[in-house]
Amino acid sequence: MRLLIILFLFFASLGLRAQRASEAYIDRFDTLATEVMKAYGIPASLVLGIAMQESAMGTSKLCRIKHNHFGVKGRVKSSKTRSGYATAYRKFETDEEAYLNFGEMISHRKYYSGLKNNMNVMKWLRAMKASGYAASSKWVVRVDKMIKRYELTRYDEPGVEQVILNPLLPDTLAPIRR
């Protein structure tokens, strides 16, 4: 019986740690996702959901070392093969550069003009999958689950400011506007 309780507590703590990691990732990058939405008309929930999925909430080696939150690849001009140039994961100097590059990259895709400013995430996911953005057959479902699980669509509402309580002023309700 003790072993069952210990195992339960262990797995519950792992779940809480994962929940905290995801919330920390969202808190850190929600503003960047909103900037991409405003600049390119791509839903912020989609940007965050893809980034969370591709970077394992910012914990993947690719994300930590190369600031690559989206699994973006680029040509290696010094390595030409018979079928064209070799590709490698791109390195970005900052997280902000990676997010803005994602918006810029998506804005050059064929499906973009028909979906710009459309907040229907499933249409975006299906179009991106059809264009070859992700190889996994479960990618659409995984990103969609991520968006639903963490209620990321709350960032898609234009003109809605996020209001959080100021932690430095615990006795007041002075909001911080992001």
C-alpha positions in Angstrom: 0.0 0.0 0.0 2.8 2.4 0.9 4.5 1.7 -2.5 1.3 2.6 -4.3 1.0 5.9 -2.4 4.7 6.7 -3.1 4.3 5.9 -6.8 1.1 8.0 -6.9 2.8 11.0 -5.3 5.8 10.6 -7.5 3.8 10.7 -10.7 1.6 13.5 -9.4 4.7 15.6 -8.8 5.9 14.9 -12.3 2.6 16.1 -13.7 2.8 19.3 -11.5 6.3 20.0 -12.7 5.2 19.6 -16.3 2.3 21.9 -15.7 4.5 24.5 -14.1 7.0 24.3 -17.0 4.3 24.8 -19.6 2.8 27.8 -17.7 6.2 29.3 -17.4 6.8 28.9 -21.1 3.4 30.5 -21.9 4.1 33.4 -19.5 7.5 34.0 -21.0 6.5 33.9 -24.7 2.8 34.9 -24.9 3.8 38.5 -25.7 6.0 37.4 -28.6 3.2 35.2 -29.9 0.8 38.1 -29.7 3.3 40.3 -31.6 3.5 37.7 -34.4 -0.3 37.7 -34.5 -0.5 41.5 -34.8 2.3 41.7 -37.4 1.3 38.7 -39.6 -2.3 37.8 -38.8 -1.4 34.3 -37.6 -3.3 33.3 -34.4 -1.2 33.7 -31.3 -2.6 30.4 -30.0 -1.2 28.6 -33.1 2.2 30.2 -32.7 2.4 29.3 -29.0 1.0 25.8 -29.6 3.5 25.0 -32.3 6.4 26.5 -30.4 5.4 24.5 -27.3 5.1 21.2 -29.3 8.3 21.7 -31.3 10.5 22.9 -28.5 9.1 20.6 -25.7 8.1 23.7 -23.8 11.5 25.3 -24.4 13.5 22.3 -23.0 14.7 20.7 -26.2 18.4 20.9 -27.0 17.6 22.7 -30.2 15.6 25.4 -28.4 18.1 25.8 -25.6 21.2 26.0 -27.8 20.0 27.5 -31.0 16.9 29.4 -29.8 14.9 27.5 -32.4 11.4 27.1 -31.0 9.8 25.9 -34.3 12.2 23.3 -35.7 13.0 25.6 -38.6 15.6 24.3 -41.1 17.6 26.2 -43.5 20.0 25.5 -46.4 23.6 24.8 -45.8 25.1 26.7 -48.8 28.5 25.1 -48.4 27.0 21.6 -48.7 25.5 21.0 -52.1 24.3 17.5 -52.9 23.0 15.9 -56.1 19.4 16.7 -55.1 20.2 20.2 -54.0 21.5 21.8 -50.8 21.8 20.0 -47.5 19.6 21.3 -44.7 20.3 21.9 -41.0 18.4 23.4 -38.1 18.7 27.1 -38.1 20.3 29.0 -35.2 18.8 32.2 -34.0 20.5 34.8 -31.8 17.4 35.4 -29.7 14.1 33.8 -28.9 12.4 37.0 -30.4 14.3 36.5 -33.7 13.0 32.9 -33.9 9.4 33.9 -33.3 9.5 36.8 -35.8 11.2 34.5 -38.3 8.4 32.0 -37.9 5.8 34.7 -38.8 7.9 35.9 -41.8 8.4 32.3 -43.0 4.7 31.5 -42.8 3.7 34.7 -44.5 5.5 33.5 -47.7 3.5 30.2 -48.0 0.8 29.8 -50.6 -1.9 29.2 -48.0 -1.1 32.3 -46.0 -3.1 34.9 -48.1 -6.3 32.8 -47.7 -5.9 32.4 -43.9 -4.4 35.7 -42.8 -6.3 37.1 -39.9 -8.4 34.0 -39.7 -8.5 32.7 -36.1 -9.6 29.2 -37.0 -6.6 27.2 -35.8 -7.6 23.9 -37.4 -7.6 25.5 -40.8 -4.1 26.8 -40.2 -2.9 23.4 -38.9 -4.4 21.5 -41.8 -2.9 23.9 -44.4 0.5 23.8 -42.7 0.5 20.0 -42.6 -0.6 19.7 -46.2 2.2 22.0 -47.3 4.8 19.8 -45.5 5.5 21.8 -42.4 5.5 18.7 -40.2 6.2 15.1 -41.1 4.4 13.4 -38.3 0.9 12.2 -39.1 -0.1 13.1 -35.5 1.3 16.7 -35.6 -2.1 18.4 -36.1 -3.7 16.5 -33.3 -0.8 17.1 -30.9 -0.7 20.9 -31.5 -4.5 21.1 -31.3 -4.4 19.3 -28.0 -1.7 21.6 -26.7 -3.8 24.7 -27.7 -6.9 23.3 -26.0 -5.2 22.0 -22.9 -3.6 25.3 -22.0 -6.5 27.4 -23.4 -4.2 29.3 -25.7 -7.1 30.7 -27.8 -7.4 33.4 -25.1 -4.5 35.1 -26.8 -6.3 35.3 -30.1 -8.9 37.9 -29.1 -7.8 41.2 -30.6 -7.7 44.2 -28.3 -7.9 42.2 -25.1 -5.2 43.2 -22.7 -3.9 40.7 -20.2 -4.2 42.0 -16.6 -2.3 40.4 -13.9 -2.0 41.4 -10.3 1.2 43.2 -9.4 3.2 40.8 -7.2 5.2 43.7 -5.8 2.1 45.3 -4.3 0.2 42.4 -2.6 -2.2 44.7 -0.7 -3.5 46.4 -3.8 -5.1 45.4 -7.0 -2.7 47.5 -9.1 -2.7 45.8 -12.5 0.3 45.4 -14.7 -0.6 45.7 -18.4 1.3 43.7 -20.9 
